[in-house]
Amino acid sequence: MEKDRWDFGRIAGVPVAMHWTVLITALWLLFWLRDVVGTLIAIPTLLLLFLAHEFGHVFVARRKRVKVFDIMLSGLHGHTGHDTASHRDDVAIAWGGVGAQMALL
């Protein structure tokens, strides 16, 4: 484990980690919502949305036979590390995250 992140293990064979900046997001949510209960509901909901988005990228990358290395969740975004792909495959992988969010919402 690196000092600036927490490793959560593997989900569907993909290593998943969370950067410490997610804690800043939790504080920001508390400040913005001004409600502890609302914040305690919003934090896991936001993380679930981030994970769904990133696994949308993973889903499309695997369909395109592009190797996926890891997922890193940060303050207000995530990153799915994957092997080099063609421009067309990169566009499809990028839209996979949006498609997963649409399916979830």
N, C-alpha and C positions, 0 to 999 in steps of 0.2 A: 504494500500500500504506500502510495506517495503521500507526503505530508499535506498536500493541498486538496486531497480528495478522500472519499470513503468508497471502498469497493463493496458492492452488494452481491457479488457472485455472478452467476450466469442465469440469464432468462432466455429460454429457447436457444441455448447454446451460445449466446452473445454476452460477453462480459459487460456489466453495467456498473457505472460509478457515478458519484455525485460530488460536485465541487463545493467547497465551503461557502461559496457565494449564495447558495440556496438559503443559508441562514439569514443573509441580508434581505432576501426576498420575503422571508417569513416576518421579519421585523417591519418591512415596508407594508406588508399586508395588514399587520396589526395596527400600524399608524393610519393607514388608509381606511380600513373598515371600522376602527375604533371599537372593536368587539372581539373579546377573546374566543368565544364560542364560534363566531363566524370565521375567525382566523384559523381555528383548529379544524374547521370543515374545509376551508379554502386551500390550505396547504396540501393535504393529500389529493384533493381534487385537481389542483394545478399540476402536481407531479404525475398523476394518472394521465392527464391530457398530454403532458410532455412525453411520457413513455409511449402512449398510443401514437403520437406523431412520429417519434423516432422508430418505432417498430413498423410503421407504414413504410419508412425508407428501407428497413431491413427486408420486409416482405417483397418489395419490388426488386431490390438488389438481388435477392436470392432467386427470384423468377428470371432475372436477366443473367444469372450465373456469375454474379459479381461477388467476390469474397467480402464479408463484413468482419471488421476487426473488433469494434467496441462501440459502446454508447456512453457518452458523458453528459450528464445533466448539470447545467450551470444556473446562475441566478435567474435569468428570464429566457433561457433558450437551452437547446440541447445540441449535440453533435453526434452523428453516426459516422464513424470512421469506416471507409470501405476502399477496396482496391480501385485502381484506375479503370475507368470505363469509357466507352465512346460518348460523344456529346449527346447523342440521342438517348443512350441509356442513363446518362447523368440527369437529363431533363425528366425522364420517367421516374427515376429514383427520387428526385426532388419533389415531384408531384405526389409521390406515394405518401409522404407525410401529411400533405393537405387532404388527400383522400381518406386517410385513417381518421383524421380529426372530423371530417364531414360524417363518416360512418358512426363515430362515437357520439357526436352531437345530434 
